[in-house]
Amino acid sequence: MARQVIWSFEASTDLDDLAEFISKDSLYYAASFVQEILEASCTLSMLFERGRIVPEISNPTIREIFIREYRLLYRIEDTRIVILGLIHGKRDLKRMWEKE
């Protein structure tokens, strides 16, 4: 059964910031990458267990998929999927998570 995919405020901000950063060089590539990310997130409504459990967190309900060099983190809930964040793969997620 399909689950609704919801973007948290933080994840939406991450996506906006990434689009703004890329658009400094190319509006086309910024729009193309944002579209790729949004399409990948939509697939989670049916394929929500396809992502791996985030190693730094070790919680089976917190997972991630990779889109190019970015990690799309999400939480599996009973009726929905909540996109938690979009971070570059080289960032220290453990340190970021502990701050939150």
ABEGO torsion letter per residue (X at the ends): XBBBBBBBAAAAAAAAAAAAAAAAABAAAAAAAAAAAAAAAAAAAAAAAABBBBAAAGBAABBBBBBEABBBBBBBBAABBBBABBBBAABBAAAAAAAX
